[in-house]
Amino acid sequence: MAVRCVVVRGLVKEVEEEINKFLSSHAVRILHMTQSETGNHISITLIVDEPEPLT
């Protein structure tokens, strides 16, 4: 199990696009998600679990 943190900040549409891009290119399981807002910008923090590569 490889746990990592992904933080995305920006305008809502930009953040949505970045999260979609990340999720479509990585096989992860989301363990926790938080959101904060400041003015027109949001921050999303994802704690994800990536499967270990097979060796």
DADADA-V993686 format. One record per residue. N is the residue number from 1. RES is the residue in one letter. OMEGA is omega in whole degrees, 0 to 359 (* if undefined). NEAR is the number of other ideal C-beta (glycine too) atoms within 10 Angstrom. Layout:
n:N res:RES omega:OMEGA near:NEAR
n:N res:RES omega:OMEGA near:NEAR
//
This chain:
n:1 res:M omega:177 near:8
n:2 res:A omega:181 near:10
n:3 res:V omega:177 near:12
n:4 res:R omega:182 near:12
n:5 res:C omega:177 near:10
n:6 res:V omega:179 near:17
n:7 res:V omega:179 near:9
n:8 res:V omega:180 near:17
n:9 res:R omega:175 near:14
n:10 res:G omega:175 near:15
n:11 res:L omega:187 near:12
n:12 res:V omega:182 near:12
n:13 res:K omega:179 near:8
n:14 res:E omega:180 near:13
n:15 res:V omega:178 near:17
n:16 res:E omega:180 near:14
n:17 res:E omega:180 near:13
n:18 res:E omega:179 near:15
n:19 res:I omega:177 near:15
n:20 res:N omega:179 near:10
n:21 res:K omega:180 near:11
n:22 res:F omega:183 near:14
n:23 res:L omega:180 near:14
n:24 res:S omega:182 near:7
n:25 res:S omega:180 near:8
n:26 res:H omega:174 near:12
n:27 res:A omega:184 near:8
n:28 res:V omega:172 near:18
n:29 res:R omega:181 near:10
n:30 res:I omega:179 near:11
n:31 res:L omega:182 near:13
n:32 res:H omega:178 near:10
n:33 res:M omega:175 near:12
n:34 res:T omega:180 near:10
n:35 res:Q omega:172 near:9
n:36 res:S omega:183 near:10
n:37 res:E omega:173 near:9
n:38 res:T omega:182 near:8
n:39 res:G omega:180 near:6
n:40 res:N omega:185 near:8
n:41 res:H omega:175 near:13
n:42 res:I omega:173 near:17
n:43 res:S omega:176 near:14
n:44 res:I omega:175 near:18
n:45 res:T omega:178 near:14
n:46 res:L omega:169 near:18
n:47 res:I omega:186 near:14
n:48 res:V omega:176 near:19
n:49 res:D omega:178 near:13
n:50 res:E omega:177 near:13
n:51 res:P omega:177 near:11
n:52 res:E omega:177 near:8
n:53 res:P omega:177 near:6
n:54 res:L omega:180 near:4
n:55 res:T omega:* near:3
//
